[in-house]
């Protein structure tokens, strides 16, 4: 089978990241997520990661360990964010052209829209399921969890609208949309991996 790429967009608290990571293990392919942004910052030939600098500014507004999800490209000027996006777009294309892989977030579905052998997945869950995960597994207080769900969802929607022109849950641009609470992390990863194997004739 030729090289293929799976893109995963997800709601905050839907367990999309661990599901994507487990899929990569099952399929025996690479998994790329936040490291794409860090690599993109390096590609800009800066003495330190622009992303991290911008996120440090964001911390003052949202002092919690999930601020990077609220500011995918930092909270600086649009010019800085645009430069980071262009750099990460090149990184995503490089990874996709080099090997089969799973790419989480970063508008990868849009960036790779004209590439053959791409499967676009959107992972969601009910609000109650997401809230429970944030409290039980991420250790957030209920009020903080509710705030994070709202804030991260809004940030991801705005990010996708700005650079892709549509929201991450737009079914016109998705091949599979699944509620992760149906099967949990392992079960959802196995279900989606089977779909990938069937789609791309992977043994």
N, C-alpha and C positions, 0 to 999 in steps of 0.2 A: 504494500500500500504506500502511496505517496505521502509526503508530509501533510499533517493536518493541524489545525489550531482550534481550541475550544475557548471561547470568551465567556466569562461569567460576570454578570452584573447582579447586585443583590441589595436587599433592604438591610439596614442596620438591625442586628439582633436576629437575623434569619438563619444564622449559622452558615452563610454562604462561603465564607473563607475556609473554615475547616472542611466543608464538603468538597470544595475545589481542590484543597490539598490532598484529601483522601482519594479523590478521583485520579490525581496525578500519580499517586502510589499504585493504584489498581492498574492504571493504563501503562505505567512504566515510562512516563514522559515528564518533562520539566514543568515546574510551577513557578510562575512569576507574579509578583504582587507589588508590595511597597518598594522592593528593591529596584523596580523600574524607575521610579522617581529619583532615588538616590543616584542611580547610574546616569540618568539624564542630567542631573546637576553637575556631575563630574564631566560630562560631555561639554558643558558650557565653559570648562577650563577655569573654574573659580577656585580660590584658595580654600574655601569651605563650602559645604552644601548650601545653596541658596534656599532650598526647601526648608532645611533645618533652621536657618536664620529667620525666615519668614514665620515659621511655626513658633519660634520662640516669642515672637511678637504676639502671635495669636494666643499663646498661653496666658498672657495677662488678662485676656478677655474670657477665656474658658480654661481655667486651671484644673484640667483632669487629663488622664492618660489617653483620652480618645479625641483630643483636639485635632489631630492630623486628619481624622475622618471628616471633620467639619470644614477643614481648609486643605483640600487635596493638593493645592499648589501654593500653599502659604496664604498669608493675608496681606501681602504687599500690593504694589501697584499692578494694574492690569498688564502693563508692559512686561514686568517681571514674570507674571503668571503665563503670559503668552509665549515668552521665550522658553520657559520650562516645559510648557505643553508641546511646543515644536520639537524640543530635544527628546522628550519622552516618546513622542510619536515616531521618531526615527529609531529609537531603541526598540519599541514594540515591533515595528516592521522588520528590524534586523533579527530579533528573536524568532518571529514568525517565519521568516524566509530561511532561517538556519536549521530549525528542527521542529518536530511536533511538540506542542506545549499547551498548557492551560494558562490563560492570562486573566487576572481578576481586575475588574474595574478599569479606570483610566481611559474610558471611551474606546476600548479596544474593538468593540463591535463596529463602531463607526470607522475607526482608523483602518481596519482590515476589511471593510465592506466590499471591496472589489477584488479581494484575494480569493482564489478557489479553495475548496476544502476547509471552510470555516463553519463551525457550529456555534450559534449564539444562544446562551442560556440565561434565564432570569430566575433567581431564587427569592422567594418571598415567604411570609408566614403571617398568621393572624397577629393582631396587635397584642393580644393576651400572651401568645406564645413567645413573642419577641420580648415582651416586658419580663416574663418569667426567666428567660435566658439571661437577660441583662442583670437581673437581681441575683439569681442563683449561681450563674457561671462567671459573670464578669464582676460580681461583687459591688454593684452599684446600689445606692439607696433608691427607693421607688421614685421619689421626685426627680432625682438626678437621671434615672433611667428614662423616665417619660420625656424629660428635657432633651436627652441625647437622641432618642428615637426621632423626635420632631426635628431637631436641629440637623442631624446627619442626613435624614431623608431630604430635607429642604436643600442642604448643601449639595448633595449628589444630584438632585433634580436640576438645580441651577447650573452646576458644572456641566452636566450632559447637555442641557439646553444651549449653553453658551458655545460649546465646542462641536457638538454633534447636530444640534438643531432639533433634538427631540429628547424626551425623558427616557431614563434607562428602562422603564417598564412598558415602553411602547411596543405593543404586540406586533406591529408591522415589521419590526426589525429583530424579532426573536423567533427562534426555531422551537424552543422548549421553554415553558414557564411552569414552575413547580412549587408547591407549598411544602417546605422542608419539614413541617410538623407531621406530615403523613407518615414518613418512614424514619425520621431522625437523621443524624449525620451519616452513619454507616450505610443505612438502607438507601438514603437518597443518593449517596455517592455510587453505590452499586447499581442502582436503577439508571442513573445518568451515564455511568461508564458503559453499561450494556447498550444504551442508545448510541453512544459514540462508536462503540465497536461495530454495531450493525450498520451505522451510517457510512463509516469509512472502511468497512471490511477488515477490521483489525482482529487478529487472532489472539 
